[in-house]
Amino acid sequence: MDTQKRATVYFEPDLHRALRLKSVASGRSISDMVNDAVKTALAEDAEDLAVFAERKSEKRLSFDTFVQGLERRGRI
């Protein structure tokens, strides 16, 4: 069984008020909403890391080289 850990988080007053209002409106605790938001952010990070790993073997192209190619082709 997972045990929850306590943490102190400080919110800007307007954000805290918004969280309290949403908590009441949704019938969920602020803690549940914050946990879900953090899980979502971490899941997005995991997706990004997976994409980076997939693209690891792609040829690298520097910004300078790309811009010079645009100039050579008369695009800029």
C-alpha positions as protocol buffer text, in pm:
chain_id: "A"
residue {
  index: 1
  type: MET
  ca { x: 0 y: 0 z: 0 }
}
residue {
  index: 2
  type: ASP
  ca { x: 136 y: 343 z: -100 }
}
residue {
  index: 3
  type: THR
  ca { x: 162 y: 597 z: 174 }
}
residue {
  index: 4
  type: GLN
  ca { x: 120 y: 962 z: 92 }
}
residue {
  index: 5
  type: LYS
  ca { x: 387 y: 1217 z: 179 }
}
residue {
  index: 6
  type: ARG
  ca { x: 311 y: 1560 z: 312 }
}
residue {
  index: 7
  type: ALA
  ca { x: 462 y: 1870 z: 150 }
}
residue {
  index: 8
  type: THR
  ca { x: 413 y: 2239 z: 202 }
}
residue {
  index: 9
  type: VAL
  ca { x: 341 y: 2429 z: -118 }
}
residue {
  index: 10
  type: TYR
  ca { x: 296 y: 2805 z: -136 }
}
residue {
  index: 11
  type: PHE
  ca { x: 56 y: 2942 z: -397 }
}
residue {
  index: 12
  type: GLU
  ca { x: 3 y: 3296 z: -511 }
}
residue {
  index: 13
  type: PRO
  ca { x: -317 y: 3425 z: -350 }
}
residue {
  index: 14
  type: ASP
  ca { x: -516 y: 3431 z: -676 }
}
residue {
  index: 15
  type: LEU
  ca { x: -407 y: 3078 z: -766 }
}
residue {
  index: 16
  type: HIS
  ca { x: -499 y: 2951 z: -422 }
}
residue {
  index: 17
  type: ARG
  ca { x: -843 y: 3111 z: -447 }
}
residue {
  index: 18
  type: ALA
  ca { x: -894 y: 2956 z: -791 }
}
residue {
  index: 19
  type: LEU
  ca { x: -794 y: 2616 z: -655 }
}
residue {
  index: 20
  type: ARG
  ca { x: -1032 y: 2647 z: -360 }
}
residue {
  index: 21
  type: LEU
  ca { x: -1320 y: 2750 z: -588 }
}
residue {
  index: 22
  type: LYS
  ca { x: -1247 y: 2465 z: -830 }
}
residue {
  index: 23
  type: SER
  ca { x: -1219 y: 2225 z: -538 }
}
residue {
  index: 24
  type: VAL
  ca { x: -1565 y: 2316 z: -414 }
}
residue {
  index: 25
  type: ALA
  ca { x: -1715 y: 2313 z: -764 }
}
residue {
  index: 26
  type: SER
  ca { x: -1566 y: 1973 z: -852 }
}
residue {
  index: 27
  type: GLY
  ca { x: -1601 y: 1807 z: -513 }
}
residue {
  index: 28
  type: ARG
  ca { x: -1231 y: 1719 z: -518 }
}
residue {
  index: 29
  type: SER
  ca { x: -962 y: 1817 z: -273 }
}
residue {
  index: 30
  type: ILE
  ca { x: -690 y: 2062 z: -367 }
}
residue {
  index: 31
  type: SER
  ca { x: -442 y: 1786 z: -292 }
}
residue {
  index: 32
  type: ASP
  ca { x: -606 y: 1554 z: -547 }
}
residue {
  index: 33
  type: MET
  ca { x: -607 y: 1826 z: -811 }
}
residue {
  index: 34
  type: VAL
  ca { x: -240 y: 1914 z: -749 }
}
residue {
  index: 35
  type: ASN
  ca { x: -142 y: 1545 z: -760 }
}
residue {
  index: 36
  type: ASP
  ca { x: -322 y: 1505 z: -1094 }
}
residue {
  index: 37
  type: ALA
  ca { x: -156 y: 1817 z: -1234 }
}
residue {
  index: 38
  type: VAL
  ca { x: 190 y: 1696 z: -1131 }
}
residue {
  index: 39
  type: LYS
  ca { x: 124 y: 1349 z: -1277 }
}
residue {
  index: 40
  type: THR
  ca { x: 15 y: 1510 z: -1604 }
}
residue {
  index: 41
  type: ALA
  ca { x: 329 y: 1726 z: -1617 }
}
residue {
  index: 42
  type: LEU
  ca { x: 552 y: 1424 z: -1546 }
}
residue {
  index: 43
  type: ALA
  ca { x: 372 y: 1216 z: -1811 }
}
residue {
  index: 44
  type: GLU
  ca { x: 437 y: 1493 z: -2066 }
}
residue {
  index: 45
  type: ASP
  ca { x: 804 y: 1493 z: -1965 }
}
residue {
  index: 46
  type: ALA
  ca { x: 816 y: 1115 z: -2014 }
}
residue {
  index: 47
  type: GLU
  ca { x: 665 y: 1152 z: -2362 }
}
residue {
  index: 48
  type: ASP
  ca { x: 924 y: 1417 z: -2450 }
}
residue {
  index: 49
  type: LEU
  ca { x: 1208 y: 1196 z: -2329 }
}
residue {
  index: 50
  type: ALA
  ca { x: 1077 y: 906 z: -2538 }
}
residue {
  index: 51
  type: VAL
  ca { x: 1069 y: 1126 z: -2849 }
}
residue {
  index: 52
  type: PHE
  ca { x: 1422 y: 1249 z: -2779 }
}
residue {
  index: 53
  type: ALA
  ca { x: 1539 y: 887 z: -2750 }
}
residue {
  index: 54
  type: GLU
  ca { x: 1369 y: 795 z: -3079 }
}
residue {
  index: 55
  type: ARG
  ca { x: 1532 y: 1088 z: -3259 }
}
residue {
  index: 56
  type: LYS
  ca { x: 1877 y: 1036 z: -3105 }
}
residue {
  index: 57
  type: SER
  ca { x: 2021 y: 887 z: -3423 }
}
residue {
  index: 58
  type: GLU
  ca { x: 1891 y: 1161 z: -3655 }
}
residue {
  index: 59
  type: LYS
  ca { x: 2145 y: 1374 z: -3833 }
}
residue {
  index: 60
  type: ARG
  ca { x: 2209 y: 1698 z: -3646 }
}
residue {
  index: 61
  type: LEU
  ca { x: 2177 y: 2027 z: -3830 }
}
residue {
  index: 62
  type: SER
  ca { x: 2301 y: 2349 z: -3677 }
}
residue {
  index: 63
  type: PHE
  ca { x: 2096 y: 2667 z: -3696 }
}
residue {
  index: 64
  type: ASP
  ca { x: 2379 y: 2840 z: -3885 }
}
residue {
  index: 65
  type: THR
  ca { x: 2394 y: 2568 z: -4147 }
}
residue {
  index: 66
  type: PHE
  ca { x: 2016 y: 2573 z: -4190 }
}
residue {
  index: 67
  type: VAL
  ca { x: 2005 y: 2952 z: -4236 }
}
residue {
  index: 68
  type: GLN
  ca { x: 2296 y: 2939 z: -4481 }
}
residue {
  index: 69
  type: GLY
  ca { x: 2107 y: 2676 z: -4683 }
}
residue {
  index: 70
  type: LEU
  ca { x: 1800 y: 2900 z: -4692 }
}
residue {
  index: 71
  type: GLU
  ca { x: 2015 y: 3185 z: -4816 }
}
residue {
  index: 72
  type: ARG
  ca { x: 2185 y: 2967 z: -5084 }
}
residue {
  index: 73
  type: ARG
  ca { x: 1845 y: 2856 z: -5216 }
}
residue {
  index: 74
  type: GLY
  ca { x: 1723 y: 3216 z: -5228 }
}
residue {
  index: 75
  type: ARG
  ca { x: 1457 y: 3158 z: -4962 }
}
residue {
  index: 76
  type: ILE
  ca { x: 1577 y: 3450 z: -4752 }
}
